[in-house]
Amino acid sequence: MEIDLPDLSEMQKGPWQTALRDFVSAHGEYLELDAAHHVMQVGTGDKLIVTFESASDIRNSRDMSLPYGLNLAQEIGNCAVITVMCTRPTWFRSDAVYEFFDHLTDGGVFEDFEHVVFFGTGLGGYGAAAFSIAAPGSDVVVISPQATLDPRMTEWDPRFASQRINSFTDRYGFAPEMAEGARHTLVLYNPDEDVEAMHSALFARPGVTRFRCRHLGHNVEDALEDMGLVPKMIQLALDKKLSLLEFAKIYRARRDYGPYMRSLLTEIEDQDRPQLVAWMASSVLERKTMPRMRRAFERANRQLRSARAAE
């Protein structure tokens, strides 16, 4: 989809949604499934990306307050994109959403594409995994997803209490189980966030790769996007090449990502390991100019010299 994307970041909620609907309608199709769920379909090609997003995340995004699916369609090209948007945090638990995916399945829509990739983050990650069962053999890429909000399974998660009134045990309910029909599922998460890691553990089953993204901060998606990795992951998935090895290759970009290096440096310094600090700082300074890393390198070498002198 090679068109100029509008910047809607300055618009208030009502005008923003109207402008978004008008833009999508001019370049594709905009459907209102019910009061809380909308679908946008743009782009053409022999491959399909299905994203699940919340209106609040879209409006707070750094990409002109546009659904991430639109940006993917623009960046990747030669693909169709379906974005399912919830206007409040419903986790897509709605008969209208179920019926929409039933319609796609019964109509053989997914079969018209060479390959399908489901993508989402957080509650969108839950949606992507849960509804991937509608397109068996698809790839699933999810970041920090919830597996379910069923209180009988996740009483350890104190978040989202108001949403537990929704049923997570009926159709399209338990996301890890729904994703079992996928060709491959990649779950990215921060192991230092306890509840995030516990949700990720529920996805541990055949066909799933769980990848620990440490030192990226609270928002793993923003860090991956800052490094330009999300479109690369989706492209690999569209080409049926996304694996642990292939992701590890592109994830080496973190070695030049400032927030990652600063977080790792802090952890090593807190462990009082000056030799490791010196090795790390030396490696980084060969590639980048980082004053903090230079100071850490000099400080670590002073510590090492003092330790040798005291022997």
ROKOL-389737 format. One record per atom (N, C-alpha, C): x, y, z. Coordinates in steps of 0.1 Angstrom, whole numbers, plus 2048, in hexadecimal, padded with zeros to 3 digits. Layout:
XYZ;...
//
This chain:
8097F4800;800800800;80980C800;80B8127F4;81481E7F3;80B82A7F2;80882F7FD;80083C7FE;80584480A;80285180A;806859815;7FD857821;80385382C;7FB850838;7F885D83F;7EC860844;7E986D84B;7EF86C859;7F187885E;7F687A86C;7E987E874;7E487587D;7D8877884;7DB87A893;7E887C896;7EC87D8A4;7E78898AC;7E28938A5;7DD89F8AC;7CE89F8AE;7C78948A9;7B98948A9;7B388F8B6;7A88948BA;7A088F8C6;79A8828C2;79587A8CC;79086D8CA;78686B8BF;77B8738C0;7708728B6;7758758A8;77B8818A6;780884898;78B87B893;79387689D;79D86C899;79785F893;78D85A89A;78784E895;780850887;77A85B886;77385F879;77E86086E;789867871;793869867;79985B863;79B85386D;7A184686A;79883E861;78B83E865;78183685D;78183B84E;78184984D;78084E83F;78C84B837;79884B83D;7A4848836;7A5839832;7A183083B;7A1822838;79781F82D;78B82582E;780823824;785827816;78D831816;792836809;79C82D802;7A382580B;7AE81C806;7AB80D808;7A080A80E;79D7FC811;78F7FB816;78D7F4821;7807F2826;7807F3836;7767FA83B;7757FD849;7677F784E;7687ED857;75C7E785C;75A7EA86B;74E7ED86F;74B7EE87D;7447E1881;74B7D8889;7457CB88D;73A7CD898;73E7D58A1;7357DA8AC;73A7E78B2;7347EB8BD;7387F88C2;7477F98C6;74D7ED8CA;75A7ED8CF;7657E78C6;7607E28BA;76A7DB8B2;7687DF8A3;7737E389D;7747E888F;77E7E0888;77C7DF87B;7867D8872;78A7E0867;7977E1864;79C7E8859;7A37DF84F;7A07DF842;7A77D7838;7AD7E082E;7BA7DE82C;7C17E6822;7CC7DE81B;7D07E2810;7DB7DC809;7D77D0801;7E07CC7F8;7DD7C07F0;7EA7B87EE;7E97AB7EC;7F57A37EA;7F17947ED;7FB78C7EB;7F877D7ED;7FB7797FC;7FE783805;80077F813;7F878981B;7F5784827;7EB78C830;7F178D83E;7F0799843;7F479C851;7E779F858;7E4799864;7D979C86C;7DE7A2879;7DB7AE87C;7DF7B5889;7D37B7892;7D67B789F;7CC7BA8A9;7D17C58B1;7C97D08B2;7CE7DC8B9;7C37E38C0;7C77EB8CA;7BD7F28D2;7BE8018CE;7B28078CE;7B28168CA;7BB81E8D2;7BB81B8DF;7C38248E8;7D28228E5;7D78168E2;7E58148DE;7E881B8D1;7DE81B8C7;7E08218BB;7E18308BC;7D88368C4;7D88448C6;7E58498CE;7EA8408D6;7F68448DD;8038408D7;80283A8CB;80E8368C4;8168418BE;82283E8BA;82B8488B5;82A8498A5;8218418A0;820840891;81484888C;81285488F;80885D88A;7FA85888E;7F9851899;7EC84C89E;7E5844894;7EC83B88D;7E7832883;7E8824888;7DF81B884;7E180D888;7EE808882;7F57FF88A;8027FA886;8007F2879;7F57EC877;7F37E586A;7F47ED85E;7F07FA85F;7F2803853;800805850;80880785B;816809859;81D7FD853;8197F1858;81E7E5852;81B7E4843;80F7E7840;80B7E6832;8137EF829;8167FB82F;81F805828;82D800827;8327FB832;8417F8832;8447EB82B;83C7E182D;83E7D4827;83A7D3818;82E7D8815;8297D9808;8257CB802;81E7CA7F8;81A7BE7F1;8147B47FB;80B7B9804;8047B180D;7F77B8811;7EE7B0815;7E17B581A;7E27B582A;7DB7BE830;7DB7BF83E;7CC7C1843;7C97B984D;7BC7BA854;7C07BE863;7BB7CA867;7BD7CE875;7B07CD87C;7AF7C6887;7A47C6890;7A77CF89C;79E7D989E;7A17E38A8;7957E38B2;7997E38BF;78F7E58CA;7907F38CF;7857F98D1;7848078D6;7858088E5;7847FC8EC;7867FB8FA;78D7EE8FD;7937EC908;79A7DF90A;7917D390C;78D7CD902;7837C2902;78A7B5901;7977B58FD;79E7A98F9;7977A18EE;78F7A98E6;7897A48DA;77F7998DE;77A7998EA;77078F8EE;7627948EA;75E7918DE;7517968D8;74C78C8CE;73F78A8CE;7397818C4;73B7878B6;73B7948B5;73D79A8A8;74B7978A2;7557978AB;7627938A6;7637858A2;75D77C8AB;75C76E8A7;75676B89A;74B772897;74377088B;74B77687F;753780881;75B785876;76677B872;76C77587B;77676B878;77075E873;76475B878;75C74F872;75A752863;75675E860;753762852;75F761849;76B76584F;777764847;77B755844;77974D84F;77C73F84D;773738844;76573A846;75B73383E;75C73882F;76074482D;761749820;76E746819;77773F820;78473B81A;78D747817;78B75281F;79475E81C;7A275B81F;7A575482A;7B375282D;7BA749823;7B274081D;7B8737813;7BC73E806;7B774A804;7BB7527F8;7C97577F9;7CF756805;7DC75C807;7E7751808;7F3754803;7FE74B804;802748812;80275381A;805751828;7FE75C830;7FB75983D;7F4763846;7FC764853;7FE770858;805773864;7FC77B86D;7FB77687A;7F377D884;7FD78488D;7FA791890;804799899;7FC7A18A3;8027A38AF;7FC7AB8B9;8057AC8C5;8027B68CD;8097B98DA;8007BA8E5;8037B48F1;7FB7B58FD;7ED7AF8FA;7E27B78FB;7D57B18F8;7D47AE8EA;7DB7B68E1;7DB7B28D3;7E27A58D0;7EC7A28D9;7F37968D8;7EA78A8DB;7E278C8E6;7D87828E9;7CF7808DD;7CA78B8D7;7C178A8CC;7C77828C0;7D47868BD;7DA7808B1;7DC7718B3;7E076C8BF;7E175E8C2;7D47578C2;7CA75D8C9;7BD7578CA;7B67558BD;7B675F8B4;7AF75D8A8;7B775789C;7C475489F;7CC74E895;7C6740891;7BE73A89A;7B872D897;7AF72E88A;7AB73A887;7A373B87B;7AA73986E;7B873A86F;7C0738863;7CB72E866;7C8721867;7D271786A;7DE718861;7EA716866;7F671685E;7FC72485E;7F572E864;7FB73C864;80673D86D;80D74886D;81874B877;812756881;81675588D;81175E897;81D76589E;81D77289E;82877A8A5;8217828AF;8247808BC;81E7878C7;82878C8D1;8267988D6;82F79F8DF;8287A18EC;82D79C8F7;82779E905;81879A905;81478F900;80678C8FF;80178790C;7F478990E;7ED781919;7E8774913;7E876A91B;7E375D916;7D475C918;7CF761923;7C1761926;7C076B932;7B376F935;7B0776941;7A776E94A;7A5761947;79D75894F;7A375895D;79B75D967;7A175E975;7A475097B;79F746975;7A273897B;7B0734976;7B573A96C;7C3737967;7CD74296A;7C874E96C;7D275996D;7CF762979;7CC75B985;7C9763991;7D676A996;7E2766990;7EE76D994;7F077A98D;7E777D983;7E978A97C;7DE794981;7E379E988;7D97A898F;7D47B2985;7D87B2979;7D47BC96F;7C77B9969;7C17C3962;7B57C195A;7A97BB961;7A77BE96D;79D7B8975;78F7BA96F;78D7C6969;77F7C9964;77C7C1958;7867BB951;7847B4945;7817A5947;7837A1954;781792957;77278E956;76A798955;75B795954;75978F946;76179193C;76078A92F;76477C930;75D774928;760765928;76D763920;77675C925;78275891E;78374991C;77774291E;77773491D;76E72F912;76873890B;75F7348FF;7687358F3;7627378E7;7697378DA;7757418DA;77F73C8D3;78B7448D2;7907498DF;7907408E9;7927448F7;7A07448FC;7A67388FD;7B4737903;7BE7388F8;7C57448F8;7CD7478EC;7D873D8E9;7DF7378F3;7EA72D8F0;7E47218E9;7D871D8ED;7D27118E6;7CD7158D8;7C87218D6;7C37258C9;7CF7268BF;7DB7298C4;7E672B8BB;7ED71D8B8;7E87128BD;7EE7058BA;7ED7028AB;7E37088A4;7E2705896;7EC70D88D;7F3716893;7FC71E88B;809716886;80E71B87C;81B715877;826717881;827724886;831727890;82C734897;82E7348A4;82B73F8AD;8377448B4;83A7518B3;8457588BA;83F7618C5;84375E8D1;83E7668DD;84A76D8E2;84A77B8E2;8557838E7;8507898F4;8587898FE;85478E90B;860792914;85D79A91E;86779E927;867795934;87178D936;870784941;87278B94F;87679894F;87679F95B;8697A4960;85F7A4957;8517A795B;84A79A95F;84879896C;84378B970;836786969;82C78E969;81F789964;820787954;82978F94E;82B78E940;83278093D;83C77D945;843770944;839765946;830766950;82775B953;81D759948;818764942;80F762936;81775B92B;82375F929;82B75991F;82D74A921;82F74692E;831738931;82573092D;81973592D;80D72E929;80D72B91A;815732912;81672F904;820724901;82771F90B;832715909;82C708904;82D7058F7;8276F98F2;82E6F78E4;82C6EB8DE;8326E98D1;82E6F48C6;8386F88BE;8367028B4;8377108B8;83A7128C5;83B71F8CB;84A7228CF;84F72E8CA;85C7328CF;85A73E8D8;85F73D8E4;85E7488EE;86C74E8EF;86D75B8ED;8797628ED;87A76D8F8;88476C901;88577590C;88C782907;88578D908;88A79A904;88E7A2910;89979F916;89E7A6922;8A47B491F;8A47BD928;8AA7CA928;8A47D391D;8977D0919;8917D9910;8867E2917;8857E1924;87C7EA92B;86E7E492B;8657EC930;8577E7933;8507E5925;8537ED91B;84B7EC90F;8547E5904;8537D8903;85C7D18FA;8597D58EB;84C7D78E8;8487DA8DA;84F7E78D6;84F7F28DE;8557FE8DA;8647FC8D8;86A7F58E0;8797F28DE;87B7EB8D1;8747E18CE;8757D98C2;8737E28B6;8697EB8B7;8657F48AC;8707FE8AB;8768038B6;88180D8B5;88D8078AD;88F7FA8AF;89A7F38A8;8967EF89A;88A7F2896;8857EE888;8837DF886;8807D8891;8807C9890;8727C488D;8677CB890;85A7C688E;8577C387F;8597CD876;8567C9868;85F7BE863;86B7BD868;8747B2864;86E7A5869;8697A4875;86379887A;857794871;84F79E86F;84379B867;846796859;85079C853;854798845;85A78A846;862787850;867779851;85B76F853;85177385B;84676A85D;83E768850;83C773848;83577283C;83C769832;849769833;85176082A;853752830;84D74F83B;84E742842;85D73F846;86474A84A;87274884E;87574D85C;86A750864;86C755871;86F74987A;87B749880;87E73E889;887744894;88A73C89E;8927418A9;8A07468A4;8A673F89B;8B3743895;8B175088D;8A7751885;8A575D87D;8A2769885;89A767890;897773899;8A47778A0;8AB76D8A5;8B87708AC;8C17788A4;8C1776897;8CA77D88E;8C678C88D;8B978F88B;8B579D88B;8B57A3899;8B479B8A3;8B47A18B1;8C27A68B5;8CC7A28AD;8D97A88B0;8D97B78AF;8CF7BD8AA;8CE7CB8A9;8CE7D28B7;8CB7CA8C1;8CB7D08CF;8D97D48D3;8E37CE8CD;8F17D28D0;8F47E08CD;8EC7E78C5;8EE7F58C2;8E27FD8C7;8DA7F78CF;8CE7FE8D4;8D18048E2;8D28118E3;8D68188F0;8CF8138FC;8C28138FD;8BB80F909;8BF80190E;8C07F8904;8C47EA908;8D27EA90E;8DC7F0907;8E97F090C;8EB7F791A;8E380291C;8E4808929;8DE7FF934;8D37F8931;8CD7EF93B;8D67E493E;8DC7DE934;8E67D3936;8F27D893E;8F77E393B;9027E9942;8FF7EB951;8F37F0953;8EF7F2961;8EF7E5969;8E97DB963;8E87CE96A;8F67C896D;8FF7C9963;90D7C4965;9147CC970;9127D9970;9197E297A;9137DF988;9067DC988;9007D9995;9067CC99B;90A7C3992;90F7B6996;91E7B799A;9247C3999;9327C699C;93B7BD995;93A7BD987;9427B497F;94A7BD975;9557C497A;95C7CE972;9627C8965;9677BC966;96C7B695A;9627B494F;9567B0952;94B7AE948;9477BC943;9477C694C;9447D4948;94E7D993E;95A7D6940;9657DB937;9647D492A;9617C792A;95F7C091D;9547C5915;9487C791C;93C7CC915;93F7DA910;9447E3918;9467F1914;9507F2909;95A7E9909;9647E98FE;95E7E58F1;9557DB8F1;94E7D78E5;9457E18E0;93E7E88E9;9347F28E4;93C7FE8DE;9478028E5;94E80E8E1;95580C8D4;9578008CF;95C7FD8C2;9528018B7;9468018BB;93B8048B1;9348118B3;9348168BF;92C8228C2;93382B8CB;92F8388CB;9348428D4;92A8448DF;92C83F8EB;9238408F6;92A844902;928851906;930856912;92E84E91F;922849921;92084192D;92883492C;92882E920;93082291F;93F825920;94483091C;95283491D;95583692C;94C83C934;94E83E942;94E831949;945828945;94581B94B;951813949;95781493C;96380D939;96F812941;97081F942;97B82594A;97A821959;96D82195E;96B81E96C;96E80F96F;96A806966;96D7F8967;97C7F5967;9837FC95E;9927FA95D;9997FF96A;99480A970;99A80F97C;998804987;98C7FE988;9897F4992;9927E8990;9947E4983;99D7D9980;9AB7DB984;9B07E7981;9BD7EB985;9BF7EB994;9B57F099B;9B67F19AA;9B67E39AF;9AE7DA9A9;9AD7CC9AE;9BB7C59AC;9C17C79A0;9CE7C199E;9D97C69A7;9D87D39AA;9E27D99B2;9E17D49C1;9D57D09C5;9D37CC9D2;9D77BD9D4;9D97B69C9;9DD7A89CA;9EB7A59D0;
//
